């Protein structure tokens, strides 16, 4: 009976907007000359990346660290807390249930709200946020640099802008990100004209530590 009912069901797809309040963590350093957009990793939030990177980011900057648009309940001892995602990808089926587009459009709106003067923008994405970062740069014309930490830039998922430099910092000891694949994708990106750097760490894992921060600081002041 259940099989017959399942055969009779149709599944339609449609687009619909759902509006709710989003949170953006901000920090101003001096008189801002540049905006830094920070994209956190899966099951994290904007406050984590802001705390982690704040001292590495140059003065005279406005830092924006939004939560991902998709809340995910995470179970703790005393109940559930909301953490966040930018998209949903099934690594076994190799399928995007939610691709990069919704979060990219959301982030374009965020930057437009905080950047009426059209200041230049640097995107720093960590882990899942790093995968997303080049797609966001495709939509925000003020972006002139992208830095990915512990991630892979998937060339098939974004258009390269010639005026943007794409940088990556990855570790050979990262057990989450496929290092050879990340390096291979970055080589493809160089073939598409990218002038950015691929920085390789030997001992750092997936979590941002002093090794990542040191190399990130070098990129940001260059």
C-alpha positions, 0 to 999 in steps of 0.5 A: 500500500505504501509503495502504491501511495508513493508512486502516486505522489508528485514532487514539484519544485518552486522558488519562494522567499522566506524572510526572517531576521538575520544577524551580522556581527560588525567591528569598526577599526578607525575610519574604514577604507575597506570592508572585510566580509568574513564567512564562517565554517559549517555549524559555526557563526559569525562571532567565531570568525570575527573573534578569531580574525579581528586582530589580524585584519588591518586598521581602518577597516569595517568588518562584517561577519554575518551568520549563514542564512540557514540555521541548523540546530545543534544539540547541547547538554541543556538543549539546542543552540542555533548554528549556521550553514551557507549551503547544503551538500551531500558528499556521498551523493555529490548533490547540492540540495541548496547550492551557492546561489541563495547565500551569495545573493543574501551576502550581496544584500548584506554588503550593499546595506553596509557599503553605501560608499562603495568601499573595496571589499576583501572576502575571507572564507573559512572551510564551508565559507571558503568554498562559497567565497569565490561565488560571492565575489562574482556578484559583489563588484567591489570585491578585489580579493578573496582569501580561502582558509582550509577549503577548495575553490571549485572552479565549476561553481563560479566565474572568475573576475580578472580584477580579483585576486584569489588566495588560498591557505591550506594544510597538508595535515588537514583531515577535512579538506582534500589537499591534493584536490584543493591544489589541483583546483587552484592550478586550474584557477591560475590557468584561468588568469588568477594572480593570487597565491596558494600557501601550503602549511605542513603541520596545521590541521583544519582549525584556524591556528597561529600558522593560518593567522601568520600567513593570512596577515602576510597576504593582507598587508601585501 
